[in-house]
Amino acid sequence: MIQTQIYENKDFYLSAFLMASGIDLISHRRQGSITVFGFEKNNTVQKLVDQYYTMEGSVKPMIYGRSIRSLKNILHSVHDEISESHKDLNNDFNHNPKGTKPI
C-alpha cells in the first residue's frame, strides 16, 4: 500500500493559490493559533509553489477569490469548534462544586 505524502504549509494565500490551480486540499489542522493546510505532495504542487513564490504563477481572479472564501470558511469552522469546546469546558468548570471533576 502506497501512503500519500503531504505537502503542508501555513501560508493562507499560497493555499488559496494551490486550490485555484486545481489542487485539492486534503487536510487542515490547528497548530496553536495557526492553521496548517495539507495538499498531496507531487511535482505539480512543487512547481506551483515555486511559481507562487517567484511571482510567475497566475490563476483566474474569480476562482482565486472563491478559494479564499473556502479557506476562510474552514478557518471559521475550526475556530467555532474550538470556541464551543472551550465553552463546554468553562461551563463544566463554573457549574461544578469545587473539588469535583466534570463528568
N, C-alpha and C positions, 0 to 999 in steps of 0.2 A: 504494500500500500504506500503510495507516494503522499507525503504530507506537504501541503501548500505552504510555501514560505510567504511571510507577510512583510510588506514594507510599511513601517509605522512612521508617522510624523505628527508634530504638534502644530503645524502651520495651517491655520484655518483656510487661508486663501489658496494655498497650494492644493489642499484637499478639494476645494471647490473647483479649481482648475482641472484636476485629475478627473473629477466626476463629469465636468463639462466636456472633457475629451473622450468620454465614453468608458471610463474605468469605474468599475463597481466598487463602492465602499463595502468592505466585508466585515469590518469590526470597528468599534469605538469603545473606549473605556476612559474612566476618570483616573487621573494620576494627580492626587491632591486637588488643586483648583483648576487643573488643565485637562483638556480632553485630548486623547491620543487617537488619531484616525488610522485605520489599517486598510491596506489595499494589497491585492495579490502582487507579490514581488516577481517581476519579469522584465525583459529587455524593453518592452514598450513603456512601462511605468518609469524605468530609469531614464529613457530618452525624454519623456515628457517632463520629468523633474529637472533634467538638465536644461531643457528648453525654457522652463519657467524661470529658473534662476539666472539664465543668461539673457532673459527678456526676448527670446526668439520664438516663444510659443504664442499661439493665438487660438481663441475659441469664439464662438458666436456670443455676443453680449447677452442676449435673452436667455440662452442656455446657462451661461455663467451666473447670471442673476438668479435663475431657478435653483442652481446648485448651492448658491449661498443661502437661499431661503431654506432649502432642505437641511443643510448643516445647522442652521440656526434652530430649526425645529428639533433636531437631535439634541443640541445643547440645552435647549429649554426643557425638553422632556427629561433629560438626565438630571438637570438642576431641580426640577419639580419632584422627581423621585427621591432625591437626596433630602429636599426640604420636608417632604412627607415623612420620611424616615426619622428625621430629627424631631418633627412634631410629635410622632408617636413616642419617641424616647423621652421627650420633655413631658408629655402627658403622663407617661408611666411614672416618671420621677416626681412630678408635682402632685400626683394623686395617690401615692402610696405612703403609708405611715413610715416615719423614719425607722431605719434599721431593717426594713423589709425589702426584698428584691421583687422587681416586676415579674409577672408570670410570663 
